[in-house]
Amino acid sequence: MRLLTAVEVASILQLPKSSVYELIRLKRLPSVHIGRLVRVPEECLRAWIATGGSPLTDEAKEEPPLRVPNLRAIVPSRR
């Protein structure tokens, strides 16, 4: 099994490296984390491309962003 770097994946997909990292962060592109390193298995990349770039698992569904409450409404003023 060949593991590709983000630079190699970016070259294959003709995307900026930052876009590849964003796809990995959103779990839209299958990847393997080895410590701090991120690699994409070549077979998984081929399957991902064959499916039209759609996520390969249900885990990849995006969650809505967390909403931060207005802190002024929660914490009383110290004045």
Secondary structure, DSSP 8 states (H G I E B T S, - for coil): --EE-HHHHHHHHT--HHHHHHHHHTT-S--EEETTEEEEEHHHHHHHHHTTS--SSGGG----------HHHHS----
